[in-house]
Amino acid sequence: MVIREQAEHFIMIEQHEHARLSGEIAKHLKSEYFIHEKDRQDVIYAITQHDRGWIRLDADPIWNEVTNAPYYFVDYPYAVKLKMYQVGIQEVESVNPYAGYLVSHHFSAFPDIKNGTDPFSISFNQEEKQRQDQLKQQLGLMQESEMKQHYHLLQLCDDLSLYVCMNEPGVSKDKEHPWFQKGLGSAAVLFQERSESVQACWKNEDTVVVQPAPFSESFEAELSYRKVAKKEIQDKGLSKAYHETEPVVQKITYTS
């Protein structure tokens, strides 16, 4: 779950919905970023499905007594989160092996997992390294540079979706979530010979501007979320309040 706290509500966005938006963003990237047209749909599938391990977890959100808020993807119990990452990776791999490789690589690169010295991180890293090696062998000759490019596209689309999910519409740059104030990652993924980051910012409450321009044209996308009242959570409990709150659809225009 992605959570934004407001004075009297929590904005709650399911991870798989965030990933679906990531996939919509990927569909509008310039075709040359995929290098070969034959890989385009595989990469878009990976981007769209990369958070499907959260589907079961987000179906029954739980309360964090320490933060006095719903658990969200950053502070969710670590061992459970890693286990469900692997469930999601396996489900993606069973449909599309190359997409499975990209999603496995995506999670393996998370700093807390990659550098973790706890038993859960060590086990995850070992098992996913084995998975990636087996998939490389199964897929045959794939250029490392192409795999890296596709992985970076996943990262970029993930960030462009999270930007919308984690920031209030229309927020000024200085009040953005700290993750995004200095950019979303290297512009090298867009084949620009530059060292600066890809930048996103709200132009107004409906439009996000992204530079350097990664899209073939401007487009409108939708994001579903629930605005759950804190009073309802207090009266009914989180799960009941969440499921009784009707989803709302936010329309976003991405442009450059």
Buried (B, 14 or more C-beta within 10 A) or exposed (E): BBBBBEEEBBBBBBBBBBBBBBBBBBBBBEEEBBBEEEBBEBBBBBBBBBBBBBBEBBEEBBBBEEEEBBBBBEBBEBBEBBBBBBBBBBBBBEEBBBBBBBBBBBBBEBEEBEEBEEEBBEBBBEBBEEBBEEBBEEEEEBEEEBBEBBBBBBBBBBBBBBBBBBBBEEBEEEEBBEBBEEBBBBBBBBEBEEEEBBBBBBEEEEBBBBBBBBBEEBBEBEBBBBBBBBEBBEEBEBBEBBEEBEEEEBEBBBBE
